[in-house]
Amino acid sequence: MKTQVKALVVGGGAVGTGIAYHLGKAGWDVLLLERDELTSGSTWHAAGLLPLFNMSYATSHIHDYSVKFYKGLEAETGLNPGFAVVGNLRMAQTQARMDEYMLYAATAETVGIPHEWLTPAQIRDRYPLVRTEDLKGAILHPTDGYINPADVTQAMAKGARQHGVAIERKWQVDAYAWQGDHWAVTVTKMADRGGNLVPTDEQQVIRAEHVVTATGNHAQRTAQLLGIKIPAIPVEHQYIVTEPDPALVQWRKDNPEHPVLRDADAKWYVREERGGWILGPYEQGAPARFKYAVPESFRADLFPLDLERIEEEYMSMIHRIPTSETVGLKDDYNGPICYTPDGNPLVGPAPGLRNMWLAEGFSFGITAAGGTGYYLAQMMTEGEAEIDMASLDPRRYGSWMTTEYAATKNEECYAHVFILHHPDEERAACRPLRTAPAYDRQKALGAQFGQVNGWERPNYYGPLDAPDNFDHDARSFRRGGWWDHARAEAEAVRSTAGLIDATAFAKHRVSGPGATAFLDWFTTNTLPRMGRINLTYALTGAGTTRTEYTILRTGEDDYTLISAGAWHAYDQDFLTKAIEDTEPRFGRITLQDTTTQTGVFALAGPRARDILKALIRDPDPETALSNKRFPWLATREIELGMCPLRAVRVAYTGALGWELHHPIEMQTYLWDQLMAVGAAHGLKPVGARAQNWLRQEKSYRAFGTELGRDATPLEAGLDRFVDLSKDFHGKAAMVETGIRSRCVTLLIDGPDDADPWGREALYAGDTRVGRLTSGGYSVAFGKSIAMGYVTPDHAAPGTKLKVRMFNALWDAEVTEDSPFDPQNATIRADG
Ligand SMILES: Cc1cc2nc3c(=O)[nH]c(=O)nc-3n(C[C@H](O)[C@H](O)[C@H](O)COP(=O)(O)OP(=O)(O)OC[C@H]3O[C@@H](n4cnc5c(N)ncnc54)[C@H](O)[C@@H]3O)c2cc1C
């Protein structure tokens, strides 16, 4: 066996094999180790469906790549992966479900995935065994279907070997030790003894520059070996196979195979299997398993069938396909299927470790294996993938995450596979968990919370006497029951004042003799002068946006970096590693995470200054907040009543405003003061939804939507925050990339009852020229607003485009940047 390689891949399921294939194809020297046999993990019992349907842009790309890749595997390897391109028919029982499909279709269009719409009558004509009278319609994906999971894995393994990858079975990884420039990986030879897989005395140490773990249900053991947290914990998933259905056998004599049938409202998929049916339900109550590790005795085993748990779904299959009622059960499978709290796998660098890559937590691992291999190999061999993989990044979860949280959220995620995926959905499990002190006060004012990285953050303030299910019932693919509340909040910010809780922001203090030189190199903008702030960007090696920071300079070598709350661990890992890597060059730097010590309120609106004036303790309160003493983009330490805090004159809503960074233990005191004084000035507590609309009126890009690793800050139109006269990390690559597309703001004459969500395709005539990344409603313009990326020739203000919403094309016009108050007169107002 090889003992020295460029990359070691651990795990010979579909995912590990797909990664080994693509690393080998990229020319790397690769060894794949599997403790048992290839496909002996979850891969062997997967149903093999390849659903393209996905609400996530990155995952849609991954699934799309896989489907195309699998189609070419036989020609490349001579092995048939058993791909049946039968299509996938998603049926809808309700209008809301049709709305969901239309939103999905909009995302699919941005990736180029084909689809077709069917009426109930068309479904009946094509598939007479399917009962249709209670359906509203369906969406058909002609290009997907199902594959044989073992065969596709073996085909990828053969392809990998053709690319020089060595594959060794019956070797288990038992220890990892980082040696400064490579991993020393201790592996143990495994042997079959009496039906059990047991370790032998034979061990080796492999020297690998990079390691990828794709250990499926063993992720918790991998986490323990690496000393990190990996919130991938399996949940039970079952499917049953019926005896041949005579009606189906008869029908198939003259007809092609049914597409995979999905009755999402009934929470199941069904496909044909040797004249019978496979029913795969996503029922309530499926338990998490192996919370701390898979027992040694568990190999390719299954759990006992729990028919009672899936009775409802079984009955609904019989309702939908009446001929299935009389056929008996032939087979059943109940196996572990890995989940993560948000349902996306964990693909990318392991938190805190060097050259360690995770590919864990796959619930659609057969579908994702090819695309994961392709994009992860790009990240490893080229530094970046061509799509933004942040939504899959293992560092999206912080150290606050526990096993109980992950297991409970994973169970919830499983049960939600077929629940309507409203873009405004907030899931209930494990909440509230991370609450700022003002939480109870906000709740008492009607706050309906969303969860950001575990934090509770008001999305909007609903009625004071709202029933518990208010937010649940307020969800919609159109303007939901929360819309009027958000609109009133946005109007308050434009006309009086709003108080927004931004405590979840990630905050990192960077100080010490090396801090200034380091940050000058690390970020794109000129560093602020003392007492000032800037917006700035840290780039990837490919010159695209890795992180957006508001940077405060509070001392000669003392800075605070504020970034998106959802990306705390992701940002921290990047910053920590960059400091470690460059300390010899720039000198000593201290990094301090102050996120949970500091609360943040944003006070915004024309009356913001009046409210603060009433509270500020200063020798001259009248001038303390004037443009002279406290100009826009400045930061000062001030006292509001008895609360000492750092105020920052900036407002993400584009209004006159200050962010108030305060000691967390004084938060309720500060909240009470602001609300009491604000009452006379029309102050309204405001949630994240209104804020999201308002920032689009100012064309303020948001991290995770407009800003990410697939566009440079120049493509994002942020030239004024990029100082080309200095040298900074990623600059050469950014310049070399040029402008592939441009970020624009659009005003939209859309439907009366809906705004775009930021996933829709943009057209010039019949040509798709871009996609939206954000969407909402503009109170300033009284119509829908959105941001997105278009080809450079369609980015000029005044360009007329069309946006696809609910299967129709609606007029959209590219505006100037910052359509509301382009001169920033409101923000700069003196007083
Ligand atoms: C009933 C059921 C039906 C499913 N149907 C579908 C479907 O239709 N479509 C779909 O896309 N997905 C489906 N899935 C999910 C799919 O099975 C998984 O997502 C996929 O198999 C995950 O592949 P993997 O390579 O990540 O993990 P696995 O297949 O579990 O592979 C991990 C491998 O790593 C090895 N390993 C672990 N630790 C070590 C170590 N320390 N050293 C060496 N080797 C190690 C294990 O032995 C194992 O072989 C289904 C799952 C279930 C349970």
PDBQT file of the ligand as one rigid body, heavy atoms in Angstrom, charges set to zero:
ROOT
HETATM    1  C1  LIG A 901     -33.157   3.923   2.863  1.00  0.00    +0.000 C 
HETATM    2  C2  LIG A 901     -32.319   4.991   2.205  1.00  0.00    +0.000 A 
HETATM    3  C3  LIG A 901     -32.628   5.413   0.922  1.00  0.00    +0.000 A 
HETATM    4  C4  LIG A 901     -31.856   6.403   0.315  1.00  0.00    +0.000 A 
HETATM    5  N1  LIG A 901     -32.162   6.801  -0.955  1.00  0.00    +0.000 NA
HETATM    6  C5  LIG A 901     -31.407   7.755  -1.572  1.00  0.00    +0.000 A 
HETATM    7  C6  LIG A 901     -31.699   8.165  -2.889  1.00  0.00    +0.000 A 
HETATM    8  O1  LIG A 901     -32.651   7.690  -3.479  1.00  0.00    +0.000 OA
HETATM    9  N2  LIG A 901     -30.914   9.105  -3.475  1.00  0.00    +0.000 N 
HETATM   10  C7  LIG A 901     -29.844   9.645  -2.827  1.00  0.00    +0.000 A 
HETATM   11  O2  LIG A 901     -29.158  10.507  -3.396  1.00  0.00    +0.000 OA
HETATM   12  N3  LIG A 901     -29.541   9.266  -1.559  1.00  0.00    +0.000 NA
HETATM   13  C8  LIG A 901     -30.291   8.343  -0.924  1.00  0.00    +0.000 A 
HETATM   14  N4  LIG A 901     -30.004   7.954   0.353  1.00  0.00    +0.000 N 
HETATM   15  C9  LIG A 901     -28.858   8.597   1.022  1.00  0.00    +0.000 C 
HETATM   16  C10 LIG A 901     -27.562   7.967   0.577  1.00  0.00    +0.000 C 
HETATM   17  O3  LIG A 901     -27.582   6.609   0.890  1.00  0.00    +0.000 OA
HETATM   18  C11 LIG A 901     -26.401   8.644   1.270  1.00  0.00    +0.000 C 
HETATM   19  O4  LIG A 901     -26.516  10.043   1.196  1.00  0.00    +0.000 OA
HETATM   20  C12 LIG A 901     -25.094   8.260   0.614  1.00  0.00    +0.000 C 
HETATM   21  O5  LIG A 901     -24.984   6.873   0.499  1.00  0.00    +0.000 OA
HETATM   22  C13 LIG A 901     -23.946   8.806   1.412  1.00  0.00    +0.000 C 
HETATM   23  O6  LIG A 901     -22.749   8.374   0.827  1.00  0.00    +0.000 OA
HETATM   24  P1  LIG A 901     -21.402   8.540   1.619  1.00  0.00    +0.000 P 
HETATM   25  O7  LIG A 901     -20.326   8.121   0.705  1.00  0.00    +0.000 OA
HETATM   26  O8  LIG A 901     -21.352   9.897   2.184  1.00  0.00    +0.000 OA
HETATM   27  O9  LIG A 901     -21.549   7.593   2.883  1.00  0.00    +0.000 OA
HETATM   28  P2  LIG A 901     -21.481   6.003   3.009  1.00  0.00    +0.000 P 
HETATM   29  O10 LIG A 901     -22.064   5.320   1.836  1.00  0.00    +0.000 OA
HETATM   30  O11 LIG A 901     -22.042   5.649   4.334  1.00  0.00    +0.000 OA
HETATM   31  O12 LIG A 901     -19.936   5.728   2.947  1.00  0.00    +0.000 OA
HETATM   32  C14 LIG A 901     -19.050   6.057   3.994  1.00  0.00    +0.000 C 
HETATM   33  C15 LIG A 901     -17.963   5.023   3.975  1.00  0.00    +0.000 C 
HETATM   34  O13 LIG A 901     -16.899   5.408   4.831  1.00  0.00    +0.000 OA
HETATM   35  C16 LIG A 901     -16.357   4.264   5.416  1.00  0.00    +0.000 C 
HETATM   36  N5  LIG A 901     -15.622   4.680   6.610  1.00  0.00    +0.000 N 
HETATM   37  C17 LIG A 901     -16.132   5.327   7.693  1.00  0.00    +0.000 A 
HETATM   38  N6  LIG A 901     -15.168   5.589   8.590  1.00  0.00    +0.000 NA
HETATM   39  C18 LIG A 901     -14.023   5.099   8.059  1.00  0.00    +0.000 A 
HETATM   40  C19 LIG A 901     -12.668   5.074   8.523  1.00  0.00    +0.000 A 
HETATM   41  N7  LIG A 901     -12.330   5.597   9.701  1.00  0.00    +0.000 N 
HETATM   42  N8  LIG A 901     -11.730   4.512   7.732  1.00  0.00    +0.000 NA
HETATM   43  C20 LIG A 901     -12.057   3.991   6.524  1.00  0.00    +0.000 A 
HETATM   44  N9  LIG A 901     -13.321   3.980   6.050  1.00  0.00    +0.000 NA
HETATM   45  C21 LIG A 901     -14.294   4.542   6.803  1.00  0.00    +0.000 A 
HETATM   46  C22 LIG A 901     -17.589   3.421   5.719  1.00  0.00    +0.000 C 
HETATM   47  O14 LIG A 901     -17.254   2.056   5.877  1.00  0.00    +0.000 OA
HETATM   48  C23 LIG A 901     -18.448   3.682   4.488  1.00  0.00    +0.000 C 
HETATM   49  O15 LIG A 901     -18.266   2.718   3.480  1.00  0.00    +0.000 OA
HETATM   50  C24 LIG A 901     -30.752   6.969   0.998  1.00  0.00    +0.000 A 
HETATM   51  C25 LIG A 901     -30.449   6.525   2.290  1.00  0.00    +0.000 A 
HETATM   52  C26 LIG A 901     -31.234   5.560   2.897  1.00  0.00    +0.000 A 
HETATM   53  C27 LIG A 901     -30.897   5.138   4.283  1.00  0.00    +0.000 C 
ENDROOT
TORSDOF 0
